Amino acid sequence: MAFSMAWAEVRAGAGDERDQALARLAGFRRQLYRCLGKRADALLELADAVLCKQGRVQMLAELSLEPVHQRGHGALYDALNCGSIQIARLRWALAAVPLPGWDDGRIRLAVDVSNWLRPDAVTSPGRSFCHCYGRGKNSAQMIPGWPYSFIGALEPGRTSWVRLLDAVRLTPDDDLAAVTAAQVREVIGRIIAAGHWHDGDPDILVIFDAGYEPARLAWLLADLPVQVLGRLGTNRVLRQAPPPRRPGQMGAPVRHGRELKLSDDTICPGPDVHTTTQTSRYGPADARAWHRMHPKLKARGAWEGHQGKLPVIEGTLIKLTVDHLPHDRDPKPVWLWTSRPDADPGEVDRCWQAFLRRFDIEHTFRFLKQALGWTRPKLRDPAAADRWTWLILACHAQLWLARPLAADLRLPWQQPAPRGRLTPARVRRGFRAIHHTLPVLTAAPKPGKPGPGRPPGSTNRRPATRHDVGKTTTNKKNTSKTKKTAPSPTG
């Protein structure tokens, strides 16, 4: 009921476009305030300080110096460590915000993981080894931290905006595919309940980058109106559909056809679909597609213990080749797999173009970390990190709603931005003026004084517990000394 009434006042209001945008922003802020439990006033003022600060957020204590933050720095840290946020209710509030509109009416969601690195936080539990790319070739590292799985709605055109809808912190013992499928399922349910998708609309396109198993995700989400699109590594091996069974042929039916190695595309059979599109950024884009391609699954890992025969999950394999990249004159081909088994030429072009739009979420991650200071606080408790993460998502949603209201306060060396094309950083630069026009929701702070703290010269008699990094459970089947073999790229 609270979700359905979230925007009742906005829909009932009248006025021009600016008044409606201001009413939407004020309505979301009221919903956000209702989602805050203990230390609600301090948490909301902390979010306002992040939005109104002129410059990058480098540390939490400096946010208490902002005029919109009426409490001291002690209340700021106390709100993160001891406050509470109704995350389930906040998820519904984010789902109620309008989604970006596309010409074909299809919703496109991007799923990716961003890491909050904490290499020196030995007293913080729940840390995993996060894969991080280095500056040089083959310089990737595994650094301890908290990985977060984000889901955002993409918008058309070249932009740095992504409507963030959900975030889940991954624990060391989580199965990435299972957790991601459950997260996508909940987001799709909220999108349908919010009225953004109706029966008869095109399936929602969910886009994954390399590192996910798109075939398994398509299997786990088969009962939803979802089309899965994922990137494959060049070490993968897929199988074609089996040839038709000849009349009178004896024996069990063949389930897998010809093998196709992505690393050796010279022996690839002729494609079922071949399209060429002229782009302004990459030159001619050549897309070749093969229908009914599937991985040959093995009864191990995630499929161990599967009841019955292992499924044959068919889809369309797409090979995208462009003429050039902005900083690379010899680009490598990109292999994509979509859960639509017989994609036509229009669907093939729609898939690879949507995958290129997926990189907009990388700009959003950089904005959250560099401008809003998402990974700046040195928090020990993972629950406090979750509260700060959801405050950052609420701040980003407010910037999204403030796009029609913000003035273009550009720096002297910046070019003017067209109407409606302001970047998140420029919208944030003008949010302080918008904040003065919004209703005040927090109460006046009560007078107080800091506590005595630890007496000078005394030692800490309750040292914090040290926690290991990585998985906390062991597999009993692998305790015996057996010869380890490399996993098969066929799945």
C-alpha positions as CSV (number, residue, x, y, z in Angstrom):
1,M,0.0,0.0,0.0
2,A,2.8,2.4,0.8
3,F,4.4,1.6,-2.6
4,S,1.2,2.3,-4.5
5,M,0.7,5.6,-2.7
6,A,4.3,6.7,-3.2
7,W,3.5,9.1,-6.1
8,A,-0.2,9.8,-5.4
9,E,0.5,13.4,-4.6
10,V,2.6,13.8,-7.7
11,R,0.0,12.3,-10.1
12,A,-2.7,14.5,-8.5
13,G,-0.7,17.7,-8.8
14,A,-1.0,20.0,-11.8
15,G,1.4,22.5,-13.3
16,D,4.1,22.8,-15.9
17,E,7.0,20.4,-16.4
18,R,9.2,22.0,-13.9
19,D,6.6,21.9,-11.1
20,Q,5.9,18.3,-11.8
21,A,9.6,17.4,-11.7
22,L,9.9,19.3,-8.4
23,A,6.9,17.4,-7.0
24,R,8.4,14.1,-8.1
25,L,11.7,14.9,-6.3
26,A,9.9,16.1,-3.2
27,G,7.7,12.9,-3.2
28,F,10.7,10.7,-3.5
29,R,12.4,12.5,-0.6
30,R,9.3,11.9,1.6
31,Q,9.4,8.3,0.7
32,L,13.1,8.1,1.5
33,Y,12.5,9.7,4.9
34,R,9.9,7.1,5.7
35,C,12.4,4.4,4.8
36,L,14.8,5.6,7.5
37,G,14.5,4.1,11.0
38,K,16.8,5.0,13.8
39,R,18.9,8.2,13.3
40,A,16.6,9.1,10.5
41,D,17.3,12.9,10.7
42,A,21.1,12.3,10.7
43,L,20.9,9.9,7.8
44,L,18.9,12.2,5.6
45,E,21.2,15.2,6.4
46,L,24.1,13.0,5.5
47,A,22.6,12.3,2.1
48,D,21.8,16.0,1.6
49,A,25.4,16.9,2.5
50,V,26.7,14.4,-0.2
51,L,24.4,16.1,-2.8
52,C,25.1,19.7,-1.9
53,K,28.8,19.5,-1.4
54,Q,30.7,21.5,-4.1
55,G,33.4,19.0,-5.0
56,R,34.3,15.4,-4.5
57,V,33.6,13.6,-1.2
58,Q,37.0,12.7,0.3
59,M,36.0,11.8,3.9
60,L,32.9,11.5,6.0
61,A,33.9,14.0,8.6
62,E,34.1,16.9,6.2
63,L,30.4,16.4,5.3
64,S,29.4,17.6,8.7
65,L,30.8,21.1,7.7
66,E,28.1,21.5,5.0
67,P,25.3,24.0,5.9
68,V,22.6,21.4,5.2
69,H,24.2,19.1,7.9
70,Q,23.1,20.6,11.3
71,R,24.7,17.9,13.4
72,G,28.2,17.2,14.4
73,H,30.6,14.6,12.9
74,G,29.9,12.2,15.8
75,A,26.2,12.0,14.9
76,L,27.3,11.3,11.3
77,Y,29.3,8.2,12.2
78,D,26.7,7.2,14.8
79,A,24.0,7.2,12.1
80,L,26.0,4.9,9.8
81,N,27.1,2.5,12.6
82,C,23.9,2.4,14.7
83,G,21.1,3.7,12.4
84,S,18.7,1.7,10.4
85,I,17.3,1.8,6.8
86,Q,14.2,-0.2,5.6
87,I,16.0,-1.5,2.5
88,A,13.0,-3.5,1.3
89,R,10.8,-0.3,1.3
90,L,13.6,1.7,-0.3
91,R,13.8,-0.8,-3.1
92,W,10.1,-0.3,-3.8
93,A,10.6,3.5,-3.8
94,L,13.4,3.2,-6.3
95,A,11.3,1.0,-8.5
96,A,8.5,3.6,-8.5
97,V,10.8,6.2,-10.1
98,P,10.1,6.4,-13.9
99,L,12.3,4.3,-16.1
100,P,14.1,5.6,-19.2
101,G,12.0,5.3,-22.4
102,W,13.1,3.6,-25.6
103,D,11.5,3.9,-29.0
104,D,10.7,0.2,-29.2
105,G,9.2,0.1,-25.6
106,R,11.7,-2.5,-24.4
107,I,13.3,-2.1,-21.0
108,R,17.0,-2.8,-20.9
109,L,18.7,-3.7,-17.6
110,A,22.5,-3.9,-17.0
111,V,23.9,-6.2,-14.3
112,D,27.5,-5.8,-13.1
113,V,29.7,-6.0,-10.0
114,S,31.6,-3.1,-8.5
115,N,34.1,-3.7,-5.7
116,W,34.6,-1.7,-2.5
117,L,38.3,-2.5,-1.8
118,R,39.3,-3.0,1.8
119,P,42.8,-4.6,1.7
120,D,43.9,-3.4,5.2
121,A,40.6,-4.0,7.0
122,V,41.6,-7.2,8.8
123,T,38.8,-6.7,11.4
124,S,36.1,-6.4,8.8
125,P,34.1,-9.6,8.2
126,G,32.7,-10.8,4.9
127,R,35.6,-9.7,2.6
128,S,36.2,-11.6,-0.6
129,F,39.0,-11.5,-3.1
130,C,38.0,-9.0,-5.8
131,H,39.4,-9.1,-9.3
132,C,40.9,-5.7,-10.2
133,Y,42.5,-4.7,-13.5
134,G,45.9,-3.1,-13.5
135,R,47.3,-0.4,-15.7
136,G,49.6,-2.7,-17.7
137,K,49.0,-5.9,-19.7
138,N,48.4,-9.0,-17.6
139,S,48.6,-7.0,-14.4
140,A,45.3,-8.0,-12.8
141,Q,45.2,-8.5,-9.0
142,M,43.0,-10.1,-6.4
143,I,42.5,-7.6,-3.6
144,P,40.3,-8.1,-0.5
145,G,37.1,-6.1,-0.4
146,W,33.3,-6.1,-0.5
147,P,31.9,-6.8,-4.0
148,Y,28.4,-5.3,-4.7
149,S,26.1,-6.5,-7.5
150,F,24.2,-3.6,-9.1
151,I,21.2,-3.5,-11.5
152,G,20.4,-0.4,-13.4
153,A,18.1,0.6,-16.3
154,L,19.8,1.8,-19.4
155,E,18.7,4.8,-21.4
156,P,19.1,5.4,-25.2
157,G,21.9,7.4,-26.7
158,R,25.4,8.1,-25.5
159,T,25.1,9.1,-21.9
160,S,26.6,8.6,-18.5
161,W,23.2,8.1,-16.8
162,V,21.9,4.7,-15.6
163,R,18.9,4.4,-13.3
164,L,20.2,2.3,-10.4
165,L,17.5,0.0,-9.1
166,D,19.2,-2.4,-6.7
167,A,22.4,-3.4,-4.9
168,V,23.4,-6.6,-3.1
169,R,26.6,-7.2,-1.3
170,L,28.1,-10.6,-2.3
171,T,29.5,-12.7,0.5
172,P,32.4,-15.2,0.1
173,D,30.1,-18.2,0.1
174,D,27.6,-16.9,-2.4
175,D,27.0,-18.6,-5.8
176,L,27.2,-15.6,-8.2
177,A,24.7,-17.0,-10.7
178,A,22.2,-18.0,-8.0
179,V,22.4,-14.7,-6.2
180,T,22.2,-12.7,-9.4
181,A,19.2,-14.6,-10.7
182,A,17.4,-14.0,-7.4
183,Q,18.3,-10.4,-7.5
184,V,17.1,-10.0,-11.1
185,R,13.9,-11.9,-10.3
186,E,13.0,-9.5,-7.4
187,V,13.8,-6.4,-9.6
188,I,11.6,-7.7,-12.4
189,G,8.8,-8.3,-9.9
190,R,9.0,-4.7,-8.6
191,I,9.1,-3.3,-12.2
192,I,6.0,-5.2,-13.1
193,A,4.2,-4.2,-9.9
194,A,5.1,-0.5,-10.5
195,G,3.4,-0.6,-13.9
196,H,6.5,-0.2,-16.1
197,W,5.8,-3.5,-17.9
198,H,2.5,-5.0,-18.9
199,D,1.3,-8.2,-20.7
200,G,2.1,-8.0,-24.4
201,D,5.1,-5.7,-24.0
202,P,8.5,-6.9,-25.3
203,D,10.6,-9.0,-23.0
204,I,12.9,-7.2,-20.7
205,L,16.5,-7.4,-21.9
206,V,19.0,-8.2,-19.1
207,I,22.6,-7.7,-20.1
208,F,25.6,-9.2,-18.5
209,D,29.3,-8.8,-19.1
210,A,32.0,-11.5,-19.1
211,G,32.3,-13.4,-15.8
212,Y,28.6,-14.5,-15.8
213,E,27.2,-17.7,-17.2
214,P,24.4,-16.5,-19.5
215,A,23.1,-20.0,-20.3
216,R,22.6,-20.8,-16.6
217,L,21.0,-17.4,-15.9
218,A,18.6,-18.0,-18.8
219,W,17.7,-21.4,-17.3
220,L,17.1,-19.9,-13.8
221,L,15.0,-17.0,-15.3
222,A,13.1,-19.0,-17.9
223,D,9.7,-18.4,-16.2
224,L,10.0,-14.6,-16.4
225,P,9.5,-12.2,-19.4
226,V,13.2,-11.8,-19.7
227,Q,15.7,-12.1,-22.6
228,V,19.3,-12.8,-21.4
229,L,22.2,-11.3,-23.2
230,G,25.8,-12.0,-22.1
231,R,29.4,-11.8,-23.3
232,L,31.4,-14.9,-23.7
233,G,35.2,-15.4,-23.4
234,T,37.2,-16.6,-26.3
235,N,38.0,-19.8,-24.4
236,R,34.4,-21.0,-24.6
237,V,33.2,-24.0,-26.7
238,L,29.6,-24.2,-27.9
239,R,27.7,-26.8,-29.8
240,Q,25.3,-26.6,-32.7
241,A,21.9,-28.2,-32.8
242,P,22.0,-31.9,-33.8
243,P,21.3,-32.8,-37.4
244,P,17.8,-34.1,-38.3
245,R,17.2,-37.7,-37.5
246,R,17.2,-39.9,-40.6
247,P,14.2,-42.2,-41.2
248,G,14.9,-45.6,-39.6
249,Q,18.0,-44.5,-37.7
250,M,18.7,-46.6,-34.7
251,G,20.1,-45.6,-31.3
252,A,19.5,-42.8,-28.8
253,P,18.7,-39.4,-30.2
254,V,21.8,-37.1,-30.6
255,R,21.6,-34.1,-28.3
256,H,24.6,-32.1,-29.4
257,G,25.8,-31.2,-32.9
258,R,29.0,-29.8,-34.3
259,E,31.5,-28.3,-31.9
260,L,32.4,-24.6,-32.3
261,K,35.5,-23.1,-30.6
262,L,35.4,-19.4,-30.3
263,S,39.2,-19.2,-30.2
264,D,39.4,-20.7,-33.7
265,D,36.8,-18.9,-35.7
266,T,38.4,-19.8,-39.0
267,I,36.5,-23.1,-39.0
268,C,33.2,-21.6,-38.1
269,P,30.3,-22.6,-40.4
270,G,28.4,-20.1,-42.4
271,P,26.3,-17.8,-40.2
272,D,22.5,-17.9,-40.2
273,V,22.4,-14.0,-40.0
274,H,24.9,-11.5,-41.4
275,T,24.4,-7.8,-41.0
276,T,26.6,-4.7,-41.5
277,T,25.9,-1.4,-39.8
278,Q,27.7,1.9,-40.4
279,T,28.5,3.6,-37.0
280,S,29.9,7.1,-36.4
281,R,32.3,5.9,-33.6
282,Y,33.5,2.5,-34.7
283,G,33.2,2.5,-38.4
284,P,31.4,-0.5,-40.1
285,A,30.1,-3.0,-37.5
286,D,29.9,-6.5,-38.8
287,A,27.6,-8.9,-36.9
288,R,27.4,-12.6,-37.7
289,A,24.9,-14.9,-35.8
290,W,24.4,-18.6,-35.5
291,H,21.1,-20.0,-34.3
292,R,20.4,-22.7,-31.7
293,M,23.9,-22.7,-30.1
294,H,24.3,-24.2,-26.7
295,P,27.0,-25.2,-24.2
296,K,27.5,-28.9,-23.4
297,L,26.9,-29.0,-19.7
298,K,28.7,-31.2,-17.2
299,A,27.3,-32.8,-14.1
300,R,29.7,-30.9,-11.8
301,G,29.9,-27.5,-10.2
302,A,26.6,-25.7,-10.3
303,W,24.9,-28.5,-12.2
304,E,26.0,-31.2,-9.7
305,G,23.0,-33.0,-8.2
306,H,20.7,-31.9,-11.1
307,Q,17.7,-34.1,-11.3
308,G,17.3,-35.9,-14.6
309,K,19.2,-35.2,-17.7
310,L,21.1,-31.9,-18.0
311,P,19.1,-29.4,-20.1
312,V,20.1,-28.2,-23.5
313,I,19.9,-24.4,-23.3
314,E,19.8,-23.0,-26.9
315,G,20.4,-19.5,-27.9
316,T,21.9,-17.3,-30.6
317,L,25.6,-16.8,-30.8
318,I,26.7,-13.4,-32.1
319,K,30.2,-12.3,-33.3
320,L,30.6,-8.6,-33.5
321,T,33.6,-7.1,-35.3
322,V,34.2,-3.3,-35.7
323,D,36.6,-1.5,-37.9
324,H,38.4,0.5,-35.2
325,L,38.1,1.7,-31.6
326,P,38.9,5.2,-30.3
327,H,42.2,4.0,-28.8
328,D,42.8,0.7,-30.6
329,R,43.3,0.3,-34.3
330,D,43.2,-3.5,-34.2
331,P,40.1,-4.4,-32.1
332,K,39.3,-8.0,-31.2
333,P,35.9,-9.5,-32.0
334,V,33.3,-9.6,-29.3
335,W,31.3,-12.8,-28.7
336,L,27.7,-12.5,-27.4
337,W,25.1,-15.1,-26.5
338,T,21.4,-14.4,-26.2
339,S,18.6,-16.7,-25.0
340,R,16.6,-16.0,-28.2
341,P,17.3,-19.2,-30.2
342,D,16.3,-17.9,-33.7
343,A,17.1,-14.2,-33.6
344,D,16.3,-12.3,-36.8
345,P,18.6,-9.6,-38.3
346,G,16.8,-6.8,-36.4
347,E,17.1,-8.7,-33.1
348,V,20.8,-9.3,-33.7
349,D,21.5,-5.6,-34.3
350,R,19.4,-4.8,-31.2
351,C,21.4,-7.1,-29.0
352,W,24.9,-5.9,-29.9
353,Q,23.8,-2.2,-29.7
354,A,22.3,-2.8,-26.3
355,F,25.5,-4.5,-25.2
356,L,27.5,-1.4,-26.1
357,R,25.0,0.7,-24.0
358,R,25.9,-1.6,-21.1
359,F,29.2,0.2,-20.7
360,D,27.3,3.3,-19.4
361,I,27.1,1.6,-16.0
362,E,30.9,1.9,-15.8
363,H,30.6,5.7,-15.9
364,T,28.0,5.4,-13.1
365,F,30.4,3.4,-11.0
366,R,33.2,5.9,-11.5
367,F,30.8,8.7,-10.5
368,L,29.7,6.9,-7.4
369,K,33.3,6.3,-6.3
370,Q,35.0,9.5,-7.4
371,A,32.3,12.2,-6.9
372,L,29.9,10.8,-4.3
373,G,32.6,9.0,-2.3
374,W,31.0,5.6,-2.2
375,T,34.1,3.7,-1.3
376,R,35.8,6.5,0.7
377,P,34.6,5.7,4.2
378,K,36.7,3.3,6.3
379,L,33.8,1.4,7.8
380,R,34.4,-1.8,9.7
381,D,30.9,-3.3,9.9
382,P,29.5,-4.6,6.6
383,A,26.0,-3.5,7.7
384,A,27.2,0.1,8.0
385,A,28.7,-0.3,4.5
386,D,25.3,-1.4,3.3
387,R,23.6,1.6,4.8
388,W,26.1,4.0,3.2
389,T,25.6,2.2,-0.2
390,W,21.9,2.6,-0.1
391,L,22.2,6.3,0.8
392,I,24.4,6.7,-2.2
393,L,21.8,5.0,-4.4
394,A,19.1,7.3,-3.0
395,C,21.4,10.3,-3.7
396,H,21.8,9.1,-7.3
397,A,18.1,8.7,-7.7
398,Q,17.5,12.3,-6.5
399,L,20.0,13.5,-9.1
400,W,18.1,11.6,-11.7
401,L,14.9,13.3,-10.7
402,A,16.6,16.7,-10.6
403,R,17.7,16.6,-14.2
404,P,14.9,18.9,-15.5
405,L,15.5,21.4,-12.6
406,A,19.3,21.8,-12.5
407,A,21.0,24.8,-14.2
408,D,24.1,24.3,-16.3
409,L,26.7,25.7,-13.9
410,R,29.6,24.8,-16.1
411,L,33.2,25.6,-15.4
412,P,35.0,28.2,-17.7
413,W,36.7,25.5,-19.8
414,Q,33.6,23.3,-20.2
415,Q,31.3,23.4,-23.3
416,P,27.6,24.2,-22.8
417,A,25.4,21.2,-22.5
418,P,22.1,20.9,-24.5
419,R,18.9,20.9,-22.5
420,G,18.3,17.5,-20.9
421,R,21.8,16.4,-21.5
422,L,23.5,17.5,-18.2
423,T,25.9,14.9,-16.8
424,P,25.4,13.7,-13.2
425,A,28.3,15.9,-12.0
426,R,26.7,19.0,-13.5
427,V,23.3,18.2,-12.0
428,R,25.0,17.7,-8.6
429,R,26.7,21.1,-9.0
430,G,23.4,22.8,-9.1
431,F,21.5,20.7,-6.6
432,R,22.3,23.1,-3.7
433,A,20.0,25.7,-5.3
434,I,17.3,23.0,-5.8
435,H,17.6,21.9,-2.2
436,H,16.5,25.3,-0.9
437,T,13.1,24.9,-2.7
438,L,12.3,21.5,-1.2
439,P,10.4,20.9,2.1
440,V,12.4,20.5,5.2
441,L,11.8,17.0,6.6
442,T,14.4,16.8,9.5
443,A,13.9,18.1,13.0
444,A,16.2,20.6,14.7
445,P,19.2,18.9,16.4
446,K,19.1,18.6,20.1
447,P,22.0,20.1,22.1
448,G,24.6,17.7,23.3
449,K,28.3,17.3,24.0
450,P,30.7,14.5,23.0
451,G,31.3,11.7,25.4
452,P,34.5,11.3,27.5
453,G,36.0,8.6,25.3
454,R,38.8,6.3,26.4
455,P,40.8,7.8,29.3
456,P,44.2,9.1,28.3
457,G,47.0,6.6,28.7
458,S,44.7,3.5,28.9
459,T,45.0,0.6,26.5
460,N,42.3,-1.1,24.5
461,R,41.2,-4.2,26.5
462,R,38.7,-5.4,23.9
463,P,40.6,-5.7,20.6
464,A,38.5,-6.4,17.6
465,T,38.3,-9.8,16.1
466,R,40.4,-10.6,13.0
467,H,38.7,-12.2,10.1
468,D,40.1,-14.2,7.2
469,V,39.5,-13.3,3.6
470,G,37.6,-15.6,1.2
471,K,35.2,-18.5,1.7
472,T,34.3,-19.6,5.3
473,T,33.0,-23.1,4.4
474,T,35.1,-26.0,3.0
475,N,34.1,-28.6,0.6
476,K,34.5,-32.0,2.2
477,K,34.6,-33.8,-1.1
478,N,37.9,-32.1,-2.0
479,T,39.7,-32.8,1.2
480,S,41.3,-36.0,-0.1
481,K,44.5,-35.7,-2.1
482,T,43.4,-36.1,-5.7
483,K,44.8,-34.8,-8.9
484,K,43.2,-31.5,-9.9
485,T,42.2,-31.0,-13.5
486,A,41.4,-27.7,-15.2
487,P,37.7,-26.9,-15.7
488,S,36.3,-27.5,-19.2
489,P,35.4,-24.4,-21.1
490,T,32.2,-26.1,-22.3
491,G,30.4,-25.5,-19.1
